[in-house]
Amino acid sequence: MSSQISNGLEKTRPKIGVALSGASGRAIAHIGILEVLRENQIPVDYMVGCSSGALIAVSYATGTMEQLKDLFYKLNLRSLLKLWSAKNSKGGLFHLHNADDEIKKFTKGMNFEDVYPRLGFTATDLESGELVTLSMGDMTKAFKASVAVPGLFEPVVWGNKILVDGGLANIVPTIPTKEMGADIVIGVNLAADKFIYENKLPIWRGYRFITRFLGLQYIREKILTKFSSRIFFQFDSQSDLLEETDIKIPGVLTVLTKALDHAMVISKQWQESDMACDLMLEPRVKHYGKINFKSLEKIYLEGRKTAKQALPQIKKLIESYGE
């Protein structure tokens, strides 16, 4: 960045926020984008991540992003599944308690209050369907809430709420980023669909993942045969985050049903999210699978390429802010 821009930023620059979508393995593109912003002295004051985007956000804030990138390249299905356990799981086929140590390599066991830029992770209130932005307290626990795909992973009790994947409400958290205080919001969308639970009931993405990779066909028989009429045909029909209570997590089918009940309503409510975004970056990675270990380098480089192409627009937004 030129000295003229740098000087201007120091004097009057707007607060910049970045909203990171979820997208499983494609999230490595976020790393490429954030690297380019950092290399070009584009400051980031707020960052809100959804699902896998939350892990990228926390690694940026704790200085562990390079370590996380290395982990991406070493990932395989076997190592991933070691972090999941079905033993005593409630409300999901698996829980992520075994992943705590791995997650803490990047959160460093810190709370949101301990890091900069200011971070937020999005999750969805299972009862109300409302999007919740977690920005205080334990980042490790908050991350597990943000990635709790309904039916696949155990929901997380946070205060008086039961939380699941933030992508149920909206995959690119631009409005929460704006609400945190950002003057300029840069969104990054890596997902094939903005409302990932809307079209063709992709609420079943966790179920499809399991049947495809683990071969648990009995899940298909039990869910689709016994409960299809109940779920499919009824489809259309932080201030409260208090001290934890004895809230009980419902069963997996109840979690799925509640998530489906919310999906269509939520997608309509969040059409305005684009209005909160000054620039949306959309790397061409949507054709890659969410768990595509062989294409990670290509996805990462596409993130860098997209960010480099957007630099003139980003600098212009900063320079012209307030005019």
SETORGU-162582 format. One record per residue: x, z, y of N, C-alpha, C, CB in turn. Coordinates in steps of 0.05 Angstrom, whole numbers, plus 5000, padded with zeros to 4 digits. Glycine has a CB too. Example, Ala and Ser with C-alpha at 12.3 -4.5 7.8 and 13.67 -1.06 7.14 Angstrom:
REM SETORGU-162582
526451564886524651564910526451564934522651814911525751424955527351434979525851575001528251144988
REM end
This chain:
REM SETORGU-162582
501750004976500050005000501850005025498150245000501149855045502749835069502850105083501749615087504950145100505150395114502850425134507850405129501850195144499650215163497150335149498949935174496650235125494350335110494750635102493750175085497250685094497850965086497451155109500750985075498451075133498151245156495251295163499651135180493651075161490851095166489451275147489550815165490251265122489051435101489651725107490051355074492051785115492852055121491252175144495852075127490552005164489252105188486152135183489751925211484951925174482051925174480851825148481051745197482351815127481351675104478851815092483551675082477051645081474651755068475451885041472651535064473652055032473952175005473151964984472352435002474851924964474451714944473751844918476951534942471651734906470751834879470751604859468051954881471351674834471351474813469451574791474251434801467651394782465651454761466451294736462751394770467051434715467951314690465851314669470551454680465151084659463151064638464251154611462150774635462551194592463351234565463650964551461351414549464950954529465150704513467050744489466250474531467250994480468951054457471750944460467650944431472750794441475550694442476150514465476150554417474050384476474550214499475450374524472050054506475150634522475850804545478750784553475151094539480450674536483250644543483550454567484850534519481550284572481550114596481450284622479149924596480150524620480150704643483050784650478450954637484650834630487350914635488850694650488850974609488550444642489750224656488950214685489149964643486350254691485350244718486450474735482250264718486450714724487450944739490450924744486751204724491850814725494750774730495250594754496050654705493750374756494150194778493350324805492349934774491250484805490550624830492750814838487850784826493850954819496051144825498550994835496651314801499250774821501550624829501350504857502050394809498950464866498550344892497550554913496450124891498050804907497451024925494651034934499351014949492750954917489950984923489151264915488150764908488451434934487851714927485151744914487951884952484951944897482352004884481752294889482451934853479452354901478752624907476652744888477652634935475052564876472952644858472952454834470152654871472452554810472252384787470252504768475052354773468252344761466152424742466252244718463352424756466452364695466552214670464152264652469152284655463352054639461152064619462352024592458951854625461852204573462652174545465652134544461151934533466651924532469551884529470851854556470151634512469451774577470551764603471352034614468551634622470052244604470652514612473452594603468652714601474252514580476952574570479052434587477252504540478552184595480452044612480652184638479551744616478352274649478352414675480052664674475552474684479652824653481153074652484153024648480053254630484852824633487652764629489052674655488052544607487552534672488552464698489152714715486552274713487252894714487453134731489553334721484853274733490053344695491953534684494753414679490953644658495053154686497653024682498352954654499753204693496252924637496752864609495752584601495353074591495452414621494352144615496151974598493651994641498751994602500651844586500551944557503551864597500352204554500152324527497552224513500152624529495452204528492952114517493051814509490552154537494451664525494851374519496351344492496251224541498451514489499951504464498151574440502351694465496351774444494551844423492651614415492952094431491651474435489951244430491351054410489151104456493850994416495250794400495850894371497950724413495751164368496251274341493751324325497851534344491451294338488851354325488251164302486651344346487051284282485851124261483351274252487851074237481751154235479251274227479651534212477651084210481751544196482251794181482852024200484651744162484651984219485352194238482952274255487652114256481252084261478852144277476852314262477451884286476452254237474452394221475452674214473952244195478052724215479053004210478053194231482052994209477253094255476353264276473453334274476853124303472053204255469253254251468753424226467652984248466753594227466053754204463053774202467454034206462053754178459153784173458454064165458253594151460454234160459954504151458554674173462554644142456254774167454654944185453954814211456255194190453954544212453154404236450154434241453954104234449454474267446654514275445854294294446354794287443654154288442553964306444053694306442554074333446053674290447553424287448853414260449653394310449553174251450753154225453553284224450952864216454853294247457553404249457753584274459753184250459753764273460453904298463353844304460054214294464253914328466953854337468654104341466853694363467954314328469454564331472354524322468254794315472754354302475554304292477154154312475454154266475854034332477353864352478354024376475553644361477654284377478354444401481354424408477654734397483054464388485954464393486854194403487554534368485753984392486553714401485553664430485353494382483153744436482053704463483653864483479153784464484554104475485954284494488754174501486154554482489753984485492253854492492053714519493153664471489553634526489053484550487653654571487353244544485953834563484754014583486554244590482054124573488554294573490454524576488954784576492054484601486554794565484955034565483955124592486555254553484054944612483455014639480454994645484854824658479655114667476955084677476954864699475855344689474554764705474354564726475554654753471354494731475254914758476255024784479255014786475255304787480654964764483554974764484954704770484555074738483454494772484754224774483854074799484054064749485553874805484853674826485753404816486353754853484253194821481753184837479453354824480852904840477453404840475153544830473853374808473053614852473153504786472053354763469153444757473753404739467753254745465153314734464753164708462953244754463553284688462853144663459853144662464153294638458652914654455752904653454852944624454752624663452553084623451153124597448153104603451853404585446553104582443653074586442353324575442652824571440553444591438953674582436953564561437453804606437153664537435553564515432553614519436453684489431953834532429053904536427753744558428854204543429153714581427853584604428653284607428653724629430853204594431852934597433452894623429652744597433853104638435353084664438353064659434653314682439652914677442552904676443653154688443552654691445653274675446953514685449853454689446553754664450853524713453753484718455153754716454153364747456853784697458354024692460854014709459054074662461254204727463554204745464754484749462854084772463754674733464854944734465155044705463055134751467155204701467455324674469355164656464855344661469055204630470855114610470654814606470255254583472854664611472754374609472754284580475154254623473854444562473854364533470954364523475554554517469554574528466754594520465054384533465654874525465554334559464054134574464453854563464754144604466853794555467453534543465853494517470453504537465653704501464153684476461253634481464553934458460253744503457453694510457053404519456553884533458953304534458753024544458852814522460952974564460152884500460352684478458452744455463252674468456652934458454853014436452652804431453653294441453352584418451452374412449152494396452852144396446652464406444352584392444252494362441852514406444052694345443852634317446552634303442452384313448552544317451252524304452752784307452852294316452952884332454453134337452553354346456553084359453353594339451853834346451653854377453254084335449153904387448853954416450354204424445853974423450854224450452354454461450554624478454854364477450454884472448955074489450655144513448155324472449555094536451055154561449055314579452054894576449555574582447755734597445055734582447355634625442955664597440255654585439355374577438255774604441355194574440654914567441954834541441554734590440654644528441854514504442654224513439854504480445154164511446253914523447153714502448453974542446653464508447553244491448953034509445253114475449852824496451352604509450252524536451352364491451952514557451152434583450152144584453352464602451051974565450251694564447351654558451951554545445951864549443151844544441651794571442052094531442651924592441351894618442451654634441752154635445051634635446251404649449251394642445951434680450151154636452851124625454951114647453050874609454251044672456251034694455351234715456450744706456551474717455551694733456251664763456651954723455151454775455751404804454351604822454951124811451851664816450351854833451652134833447451874825452352244810453752504810456352494826454252594782457752274825460252254840459752264870461751994833457652124878456852134906455952414914454551934912454452544897453352804903455553014905451352884883457852974891460053164892461453154919462053104870461052934934462252924961463852674967464053154964463852474949465352234953464052064975465552074927465651964993464751775013464651485002466551785038466651424986466851164973466751214943469351004982465051074928464851104899465650844886461951194891467650864868468450644851467550704823471650604852465750534813464750564786466350394767461750504784466550484742467850324721465950314697470650444713464950084691463050044669464349894646460549894679464650034624465849914600463749874578468150084589461349964583459249954562457849684562457250184566456849604539455449354537452749374551455049274508451449604551448949654564449149894581446649674544448149884606448250114624446650344613447250034651444250284602442550494590442750454560439550474601444650584548445450524521443350604501448050654515441350764508439350844489436750694493438951144491436750484510434150354516433550124497434250254544435149914498434449674483434949704453436049434493432949634437433049634408433749904397435049434398433050114412433450394403436350454395431550454381438250394412441050464405441550764403442850344425439450924405439751204399440851244371437051354402440551034355441451054327444450974325439750874310445850964347448650874345450251064327449950844372449651334329451051524313450351484283450351804321447851444278446951384251448251134240443851364250448350924256449450664246452450704241448950444267453750854258456650904254457151034227457751084277455551234221455951374196455351204172454051624194453151054172452550884149454550664145449750764152455650564168457550344166460250434155457950214193461250664165463950754158463950954135465250874182461851114132461951314111460151254088461151584123458451054091456750964069454551164061458350914045453551314080451451514073448651384075451651754092448051214056445551064057443051234053445650854035443451474042441151644039439951724065441851894022441651734086440651794113438651584122442951814133439251334117437451114123434751154109438750844116434951214083432451234068430751474078433151274038432051694083430551934091429351904119432352184090431051804138430051794165428151564170432451764184428951324161427251094167424651084151428850844162424751184127422351184110420451404118423151204081421451644120419651874124418851914153421052124114420651844172420151924199419951684219422352094209419951434209419951204227417451194244420150954211415051264232412651244248412651454270410151284230413651684264413751904283415551834307414652164270417951724301419851674322419451414336422651684310419151194321419050934334416450894350419250724313414150984340411650914353410951114374409550894332412351334377411951524399414151494419411751804388415651274418417951244435417251234465419450984428414951124473414451094501412851334512412950834506411451444489409751654499411651884513408051774473445654494756447754684752446754954761450254604767443954894775442955144785441755314763440755094806441055184741439855324718441855394697437655164706444455344702446455404681447255694684448955214684445755864671446156154673447856254650443456304673448156514648449556624626448256544600449756934627449856504579448756404554446756604543451056354534444656484532442656654519442656594489439756594530440756694475440656654446438956404439439456894432439356194454437955944449438855834423438455744472436855744407437455624381437455324383435455724360439455194371439554904370437554804350442454814364435954614357433954504338435254334317431854344353433754254297434754084276435353804285432754074253436753654268437753394276435453204282439453274254433353204267431153024272429653094297429153024248429453354304428253434329429953344352427953744330432553364350434353264371433952964375437253324363433852814354433452524356430852454369433652394328428752594361426052534372425952594401423952704357427052824410427052894438428652684454428253174442430952604443432552404457431052144461435152354442429652054441428151814442425851834463426951734415424652064464422452114483423352084511421252394479425852154516426952144544427951864551429152344547428851704532430451474538429251274557431051334512426751194553425550994570425051094598422950894558424051344600423551464626426151484642422251734623428251574629430751604643431851344654432851734625431651134638432850874646431450774672432550674624428850834675427450744699428250914723424450754695428651174719429351344741432151284752429251634731433951174736436651134745437250854754438451214723435150694759435750424769437150434796433150264771436650654811437850684837440850754836436350894852441950794813444750884811446650684823445450934782445950424821447750224833448050254863446649944827445950364876446050404905448150604913443350484915448950784894450850984901453750884897450451234883454050644888456650534881457550324902456650404853459850354913460950164933462349934919462850304952463449984895464849774881464649834851467749744890463649654835463449694806465549514792460649624796467349634778469349484762468249454734472149634763468349214724467349164697469448994681464649014698471449124671473448974654472048834631475549174643473148604624471948444603472748544576472748144606471548764569472248894543469748944526473649164548467448864536464948934522464648804495462548874540466148584491465948444465467548584444466848154468469248774452470748924432469049154421473449044444469349214396467849434384468649704397468349444354466949894394467450154406469750294391465050334405470150234366472350344351473950104339471350534328475750004356477249764349480149824353476349514365481449934333484150034337486149814341484950194312485549574331487449354333487549224361486749144313485449274377485349134403485849324427482549014406486849564421487249764443489049664465488250014431491249524458493149434478491749224496495649314465490249044484488848844500486848974519487348644481485449174509483449314526484849464549481849514508487049594543488549734563489549544585490949884551490649314577491649124596489448994612493248904581487148964600484848854615483949044637482448794596484149304631483649504652485549484675483749784640488049454669490049424690489549164706492949414678488948954693488448694706486048714725487948474685483948844716481548874732482149034757479249004716483649254754484249424777486049274797485649674768487949124788489748974806488148764822491948834790486248634808484548444822482748574843482848284802482048824839480248964857481649094880478649164842484349114879485849254900485149164929488749224896485048904934484248824962481548934970484248514964479648924952476949034959477049334964474948974936478549474947478749764950480049834977480349884927482249704983483549755009481849685032486249595010480249475030478449405052476349615056477249125046475249715033473249925035474350175050472250005007476850235044478050475056478550425086480750545042479750185092480450125120477950105138481949865121475749995126473449945143471450175143472049695133471950385128470050605126469550725154471050825107467050755160466350875186466050685209468251075193466650425204466450235225463550155230468049975219
REM end
